[in-house]
Amino acid sequence: MRLALGTSLALLAVAGTAHAQSAVTLYGIVDDGFNWTSNSGGHNLYNLSSGVMQASRWGLRGREELGGGLAALFVLENGFDLNNGSLAQKNRGSTQGLMFGRQAYVGLSSAYGTVLLGRQYDSVVDYVGPFESGTQWAGYIGAHPSDLDNLNNAYRVNNAIKFASKSYYGITFGGVYSLGGVAGAVSRNQLWSLGAGYANGPLTLGVGYLNSRNPNVGFFGDNGASTPPAASANFISSPVYSGYASARTYQVVAAGAAYAFGPATLGATYSNIQFKSLGDTVNSGPNPRGYSGNAIFNNVEINFKYQLTPALVLGAAFDYTKGGDVDSATGNNPGAKYYQGALGADYFLSKRTDVYLIGVYQKASGIDSTGTAAVAAINNLTPSTSDRQSTVRVGIRHKF
C-alpha cells in the first residue's frame, strides 16, 4: 500500500514538473479604423477596414522544454476581418478561407538555432521587412507599390522548412526552403530564401534573398491546395506586375539599415526585383502581351521616425520605384515609375492600446506591366484610374 502510494505521488510530481515546463499562450491584435481614398477605381471611397497598421489576428503559441536545451514549439495564427468576421487569408483565385492563414508551424529549438515546418515567412520578410516604414508605423498602405518586393509580407510560404540561428555577437542568419509538391518535377513551384541581420547598439542591418520558381502559381497563387493551381489563371491582381505572370522565376535581393540617435531613427531599404524568363505559359502563367526576357524593378525607401514623447511616435517616408524596359510582341515597354510619400502619427493610450493617423500619396508615370499608361496602386487598395492616388487612415489598435 505504501509502495503504491509512493509511486502515485512520484508520478504526480513528475506530471506536475512536466506541466510546469510547458506553456501555451493565446495572443492577438484587433485593428480597425476609418479610411478615405481618392480615385478607388475612379471614385472617392469612404469605408471601415480591418488590420491596416497590423493585421487583425488571434493565435496560439506553445513551447515545451524537453531538457538539455532542446524545446518543442508551435504557432497557429488566424487572420480575420474585424468588420465582417470573415477569414482574412484565402486561397488565391478562390473564396475558400484559410483557418490559420497567417502562420502555422511546428518545430524544435536548441542552443544552435530553430528548425520549423509549415506555413511561414520568407527570409526577406524576416530580415529586411522590419526596416520598411509600412512594417513600423505606416501600415500596409505604406508598403512599396502593391508590395512588389514582399517586404510587407503580402505573400506567405507554404510547405516550408525554415532554419533560424541564435545570435552570435549580434549576428543572426537563416533560410527557408519550400517544396513545390509536383511529382516528377522537384524544382517546379519551389522557393528558397536566405537572410542575415546585425544589431549593435544604435545600428541595425539586414539583408535577404528570395527565389521562387513558377511564382504566379507557387508564390502569388499561394499553392494553397493539395494540388497546385493551373498556370492558365493569373493570380496577380495589381497592374504594377500582373503582366509578368509568365515569369519562370521571381527574385528579390533586398537590404535594410537603421540608425538610432536619441529619440530619432533614420532608416532605409533597397530592393531589386526581377521577373525572369518571361513567356513560360505552360508552367507559370498567361502572357497576353507576349513578353520575353526579364522585367526588373529597383526600389529605394528612406524613412524617419521620432519618439516625440513616451506615448507619441511621428514618422515620415519617401519611396521610389523604377521599372526597367521589357520586350513584348508589339515592341519595347519602357516600364513605369512610382513616387510615394507617407506621414504618420501613433499615440499610445496604454501599453496595449494606441490610436493612429496615416496618410499616403502616390504618383505613377510611364507604361506599366499591362502595356498601358501606369496608374497609381497603393498597396492593398483598388488601383486608381489615373496616375495619382491618396489615402488617409484613422485607426485604433489593441493587443492582447
C-alpha positions as CSV (number, residue, x, y, z in Angstrom):
1,M,0.0,0.0,0.0
2,R,2.8,2.4,1.0
3,L,4.7,1.5,-2.2
4,A,1.7,2.1,-4.4
5,L,1.0,5.4,-2.6
6,G,4.7,6.5,-3.0
7,T,4.6,5.5,-6.7
8,S,1.5,7.5,-7.3
9,L,2.9,10.6,-5.5
10,A,6.1,10.3,-7.6
11,L,4.1,10.1,-10.8
12,L,2.1,13.2,-9.8
13,A,5.3,15.1,-9.0
14,V,6.7,14.2,-12.4
15,A,3.4,15.2,-14.2
16,G,3.4,18.4,-12.3
17,T,7.0,19.1,-13.3
18,A,6.3,18.3,-16.9
19,H,3.3,20.6,-16.9
20,A,5.3,23.4,-15.4
21,Q,7.8,23.1,-18.3
22,S,5.1,23.6,-20.9
23,A,3.2,26.7,-21.8
24,V,0.5,27.7,-24.4
25,T,-0.3,31.4,-24.9
26,L,-3.3,32.9,-26.5
27,Y,-2.5,36.2,-28.2
28,G,-3.9,38.6,-30.8
29,I,-4.4,42.0,-32.3
30,V,-7.6,43.8,-33.2
31,D,-7.1,46.8,-35.5
32,D,-9.9,48.8,-37.2
33,G,-10.5,52.3,-38.5
34,F,-11.9,54.7,-41.0
35,N,-10.4,55.4,-44.4
36,W,-10.8,57.9,-47.2
37,T,-9.3,57.0,-50.5
38,S,-9.2,59.2,-53.6
39,N,-9.8,57.5,-57.0
40,S,-10.5,54.0,-55.8
41,G,-11.3,52.6,-59.2
42,G,-12.5,56.0,-60.4
43,H,-14.4,57.2,-57.3
44,N,-13.7,58.5,-53.8
45,L,-14.1,55.8,-51.2
46,Y,-15.1,56.2,-47.5
47,N,-15.1,52.9,-45.6
48,L,-14.1,51.0,-42.5
49,S,-11.3,48.5,-42.9
50,S,-9.7,46.0,-40.5
51,G,-6.0,45.5,-39.9
52,V,-4.1,48.3,-41.6
53,M,-1.4,49.2,-39.0
54,Q,-1.2,45.5,-38.2
55,A,-3.5,42.7,-39.5
56,S,-6.2,41.6,-37.1
57,R,-5.4,38.1,-35.8
58,W,-5.5,35.7,-32.9
59,G,-3.2,32.8,-32.3
60,L,-1.9,30.1,-30.1
61,R,1.8,29.9,-29.3
62,G,3.2,26.8,-27.4
63,R,6.6,25.7,-26.1
64,E,7.6,22.6,-24.2
65,E,11.1,22.3,-22.6
66,L,12.4,18.8,-23.5
67,G,15.7,19.1,-21.5
68,G,19.3,19.6,-22.5
69,G,18.5,23.0,-24.1
70,L,16.0,21.4,-26.5
71,A,12.5,22.6,-26.8
72,A,9.4,21.9,-29.0
73,L,7.4,24.8,-30.2
74,F,4.4,25.6,-32.4
75,V,2.4,28.6,-33.7
76,L,-1.1,28.6,-35.1
77,E,-2.2,32.1,-36.2
78,N,-5.5,33.1,-37.7
79,G,-6.2,36.3,-39.6
80,F,-9.7,37.8,-39.7
81,D,-11.6,40.8,-40.9
82,L,-13.0,42.6,-37.8
83,N,-15.8,44.3,-39.7
84,N,-17.5,41.2,-41.1
85,G,-15.9,38.3,-39.2
86,S,-14.5,36.6,-42.4
87,L,-11.2,34.9,-42.7
88,A,-8.6,37.3,-44.0
89,Q,-6.4,34.9,-45.9
90,K,-7.8,32.9,-48.8
91,N,-6.5,30.6,-51.5
92,R,-5.7,32.7,-54.5
93,G,-8.5,32.6,-57.0
94,S,-10.9,31.0,-54.5
95,T,-13.3,32.2,-51.9
96,Q,-12.1,29.4,-49.6
97,G,-10.7,30.9,-46.4
98,L,-7.7,29.6,-44.5
99,M,-8.2,28.8,-40.8
100,F,-4.5,29.5,-39.9
101,G,-3.6,31.6,-43.0
102,R,-1.1,33.9,-41.3
103,Q,1.2,31.2,-39.8
104,A,1.1,27.5,-38.9
105,Y,4.2,25.7,-37.9
106,V,5.8,23.2,-35.5
107,G,9.5,22.7,-34.8
108,L,12.4,22.3,-32.4
109,S,14.7,24.9,-30.8
110,S,18.2,24.2,-29.5
111,A,21.4,26.1,-28.5
112,Y,22.3,26.3,-32.2
113,G,19.1,27.6,-33.6
114,T,15.5,26.7,-34.6
115,V,14.1,24.4,-37.3
116,L,10.4,24.9,-38.2
117,L,8.0,23.1,-40.6
118,G,4.8,24.6,-42.0
119,R,3.3,27.8,-43.4
120,Q,5.8,30.6,-42.7
121,Y,7.5,33.9,-43.7
122,D,10.4,34.1,-46.1
123,S,13.9,35.5,-45.2
124,V,13.3,38.8,-46.9
125,V,10.3,39.4,-44.7
126,D,12.3,38.3,-41.6
127,Y,15.5,40.2,-42.0
128,V,14.7,43.2,-44.2
129,G,10.9,43.8,-43.7
130,P,11.3,45.4,-40.2
131,F,13.2,48.3,-41.8
132,E,10.3,49.3,-44.1
133,S,8.0,52.1,-42.8
134,G,4.9,50.0,-43.6
135,T,6.1,47.4,-41.0
136,Q,6.8,50.1,-38.4
137,W,4.2,52.9,-38.4
138,A,2.7,53.3,-41.9
139,G,0.7,50.0,-42.1
140,Y,0.2,48.1,-45.3
141,I,-0.9,51.2,-47.2
142,G,2.7,52.5,-46.6
143,A,4.3,49.4,-48.3
144,H,6.0,49.7,-51.6
145,P,3.7,49.8,-54.7
146,S,1.5,46.7,-54.4
147,D,4.2,45.2,-52.1
148,L,6.1,44.1,-55.2
149,D,9.1,43.1,-53.1
150,N,7.0,41.4,-50.4
151,L,8.8,43.4,-47.6
152,N,5.3,43.9,-46.1
153,N,4.5,40.2,-46.2
154,A,1.6,40.2,-48.7
155,Y,2.6,36.6,-49.6
156,R,3.5,33.7,-47.3
157,V,5.3,30.4,-48.0
158,N,3.6,27.0,-47.8
159,N,5.3,23.7,-47.3
160,A,8.3,25.5,-45.8
161,I,11.3,24.3,-43.9
162,K,12.9,27.1,-42.0
163,F,16.2,27.5,-40.0
164,A,16.8,30.5,-37.8
165,S,20.1,30.8,-35.9
166,K,20.8,32.1,-32.5
167,S,22.6,35.4,-32.1
168,Y,26.3,35.4,-32.4
169,Y,27.8,38.7,-31.3
170,G,24.8,40.5,-32.7
171,I,24.7,38.5,-36.0
172,T,21.8,36.2,-36.9
173,F,21.1,34.3,-40.1
174,G,18.6,31.8,-41.5
175,G,17.0,30.3,-44.6
176,V,13.8,28.9,-46.0
177,Y,13.1,26.1,-48.5
178,S,9.6,25.3,-49.8
179,L,8.8,22.1,-51.6
180,G,6.8,22.6,-54.8
181,G,4.9,19.3,-54.4
182,V,4.8,18.4,-58.0
183,A,5.5,14.7,-58.7
184,G,8.4,14.2,-61.1
185,A,9.4,17.9,-61.1
186,V,11.3,18.7,-57.9
187,S,12.1,22.4,-58.8
188,R,8.6,23.3,-60.1
189,N,6.9,25.8,-57.7
190,Q,9.8,25.5,-55.3
191,L,11.0,28.5,-53.3
192,W,14.2,29.2,-51.3
193,S,15.3,32.2,-49.4
194,L,18.3,33.3,-47.3
195,G,18.9,36.2,-44.9
196,A,21.1,37.7,-42.2
197,G,20.9,40.5,-39.7
198,Y,23.2,42.5,-37.4
199,A,22.4,44.6,-34.3
200,N,24.9,46.5,-32.3
201,G,23.8,49.5,-30.2
202,P,22.1,52.1,-32.4
203,L,22.9,50.3,-35.6
204,T,20.9,47.5,-37.2
205,L,21.4,45.9,-40.6
206,G,19.6,43.3,-42.6
207,V,19.9,41.5,-46.0
208,G,17.7,39.0,-47.7
209,Y,17.4,36.9,-50.9
210,L,14.2,35.3,-52.3
211,N,14.0,32.9,-55.3
212,S,10.6,31.5,-56.4
213,R,10.1,29.2,-59.3
214,N,6.8,29.5,-61.3
215,P,5.8,32.3,-58.9
216,N,2.4,33.0,-60.3
217,V,1.3,29.6,-59.1
218,G,3.7,28.7,-56.3
219,F,4.1,32.1,-54.6
220,F,1.5,34.6,-55.7
221,G,-1.0,31.8,-56.3
222,D,-0.3,30.6,-52.7
223,N,-0.1,27.0,-53.8
224,G,-2.7,26.6,-51.1
225,A,-4.5,23.5,-52.4
226,S,-3.1,20.0,-52.2
227,T,-2.8,20.1,-56.0
228,P,-1.1,23.3,-57.3
229,P,-3.5,25.5,-59.3
230,A,-3.3,25.6,-63.1
231,A,-1.0,28.1,-64.8
232,S,-3.7,29.3,-67.1
233,A,-5.0,31.7,-64.4
234,N,-3.3,35.0,-63.3
235,F,-3.2,35.2,-59.5
236,I,-1.6,38.7,-59.5
237,S,-4.2,41.5,-59.4
238,S,-2.0,44.6,-59.4
239,P,-1.2,46.4,-62.7
240,V,2.3,47.1,-61.3
241,Y,3.4,43.5,-62.1
242,S,0.3,41.4,-63.2
243,G,1.6,41.4,-66.8
244,Y,4.6,39.4,-65.7
245,A,2.7,36.2,-64.5
246,S,4.5,34.1,-67.1
247,A,7.9,34.6,-65.4
248,R,9.7,31.3,-64.7
249,T,11.4,32.9,-61.7
250,Y,10.7,35.7,-59.3
251,Q,13.8,37.0,-57.5
252,V,14.2,39.6,-54.8
253,V,17.5,40.9,-53.4
254,A,17.0,43.3,-50.5
255,A,18.9,45.2,-47.8
256,G,17.9,47.5,-45.0
257,A,19.6,49.6,-42.3
258,A,18.6,51.8,-39.4
259,Y,20.5,54.1,-37.1
260,A,19.0,55.5,-33.8
261,F,20.3,58.7,-32.4
262,G,18.5,59.7,-29.2
263,P,14.7,59.7,-29.9
264,A,15.2,59.7,-33.7
265,T,15.7,56.8,-36.0
266,L,16.8,57.1,-39.7
267,G,16.2,54.0,-41.9
268,A,16.5,52.9,-45.5
269,T,15.7,49.9,-47.7
270,Y,16.8,48.9,-51.1
271,S,15.3,46.1,-53.2
272,N,16.0,44.7,-56.7
273,I,13.0,42.7,-58.0
274,Q,13.2,40.6,-61.1
275,F,10.6,38.6,-63.1
276,K,12.9,36.4,-65.0
277,S,12.5,34.3,-68.2
278,L,9.1,35.7,-69.2
279,G,7.0,33.6,-71.6
280,D,6.6,30.4,-69.6
281,T,2.9,29.9,-70.3
282,V,3.0,26.2,-69.7
283,N,4.0,26.1,-66.0
284,S,3.9,29.7,-64.8
285,G,1.1,31.8,-66.2
286,P,-0.6,33.7,-69.0
287,N,1.3,36.1,-71.2
288,P,-1.2,38.1,-73.3
289,R,1.3,40.8,-74.3
290,G,4.0,38.3,-75.4
291,Y,6.7,39.5,-73.0
292,S,10.2,37.9,-73.2
293,G,13.4,38.3,-71.3
294,N,13.3,39.8,-67.8
295,A,11.3,42.6,-66.1
296,I,13.4,44.4,-63.5
297,F,12.4,46.9,-60.8
298,N,14.6,48.8,-58.4
299,N,13.1,50.3,-55.2
300,V,14.6,52.7,-52.6
301,E,12.9,53.9,-49.4
302,I,14.1,56.4,-46.9
303,N,12.2,56.7,-43.6
304,F,12.4,58.7,-40.4
305,K,10.8,58.0,-37.0
306,Y,10.8,60.3,-34.0
307,Q,9.7,59.5,-30.4
308,L,8.3,62.9,-29.6
309,T,7.1,61.8,-26.1
310,P,7.0,58.4,-24.4
311,A,3.5,58.0,-25.8
312,L,3.7,59.7,-29.3
313,V,5.7,58.5,-32.3
314,L,5.9,60.5,-35.6
315,G,7.0,59.1,-38.9
316,A,7.8,60.2,-42.5
317,A,8.9,58.2,-45.5
318,F,9.6,58.5,-49.2
319,D,9.7,55.6,-51.7
320,Y,10.8,55.5,-55.3
321,T,10.2,52.5,-57.6
322,K,11.6,52.3,-61.2
323,G,10.7,49.6,-63.7
324,G,13.1,48.7,-66.5
325,D,12.5,48.1,-70.2
326,V,10.8,44.8,-71.2
327,D,10.5,43.3,-74.7
328,S,7.0,42.4,-75.9
329,A,5.4,41.1,-79.0
330,T,4.4,44.6,-80.1
331,G,7.7,46.3,-79.2
332,N,9.6,47.6,-76.2
333,N,7.8,48.5,-73.0
334,P,9.8,51.3,-71.3
335,G,8.5,50.5,-67.8
336,A,6.9,52.6,-65.1
337,K,8.0,54.8,-62.2
338,Y,6.2,55.2,-58.9
339,Y,6.8,58.0,-56.3
340,Q,5.2,57.6,-52.9
341,G,5.2,59.6,-49.7
342,A,3.8,58.8,-46.3
343,L,3.3,60.6,-43.0
344,G,2.1,59.0,-39.7
345,A,1.4,59.6,-36.0
346,D,0.9,56.9,-33.4
347,Y,-0.3,57.7,-29.9
348,F,-0.3,55.1,-27.2
349,L,-3.1,55.2,-24.7
350,S,-1.5,52.3,-22.8
351,K,1.0,49.5,-23.5
352,R,-1.7,47.6,-25.3
353,T,-3.9,50.2,-27.0
354,D,-3.0,53.0,-29.4
355,V,-4.7,55.3,-31.9
356,Y,-3.0,56.4,-35.1
357,L,-3.2,58.6,-38.2
358,I,-1.6,57.6,-41.6
359,G,-1.6,59.5,-44.9
360,V,-0.1,58.1,-48.2
361,Y,0.2,59.8,-51.6
362,Q,1.4,58.0,-54.8
363,K,2.1,59.2,-58.3
364,A,2.8,56.9,-61.3
365,S,4.3,57.6,-64.7
366,G,5.4,55.6,-67.8
367,I,3.9,52.3,-69.0
368,D,3.1,49.6,-66.5
369,S,3.1,45.8,-66.9
370,T,-0.3,45.8,-68.6
371,G,1.1,47.8,-71.5
372,T,-1.0,50.9,-70.7
373,A,-0.3,54.2,-69.0
374,A,0.7,53.5,-65.4
375,V,-1.9,54.1,-62.7
376,A,-1.2,54.7,-59.0
377,A,-1.6,51.5,-57.0
378,I,-1.3,52.0,-53.2
379,N,-0.8,48.6,-51.7
380,N,-3.9,46.5,-51.0
381,L,-6.2,49.2,-52.3
382,T,-8.2,49.2,-55.6
383,P,-5.9,50.9,-58.1
384,S,-6.6,54.4,-59.3
385,T,-7.8,55.1,-62.8
386,S,-5.3,57.9,-63.1
387,D,-1.6,58.4,-62.3
388,R,-2.4,59.7,-58.7
389,Q,-3.9,58.3,-55.6
390,S,-4.2,59.4,-51.9
391,T,-5.5,57.7,-48.8
392,V,-5.9,58.7,-45.2
393,R,-6.5,56.3,-42.3
394,V,-7.6,57.0,-38.7
395,G,-7.5,53.8,-36.6
396,I,-7.3,52.1,-33.3
397,R,-5.3,49.0,-32.4
398,H,-5.5,46.8,-29.3
399,K,-3.1,43.9,-28.5
400,F,-3.9,41.1,-26.1
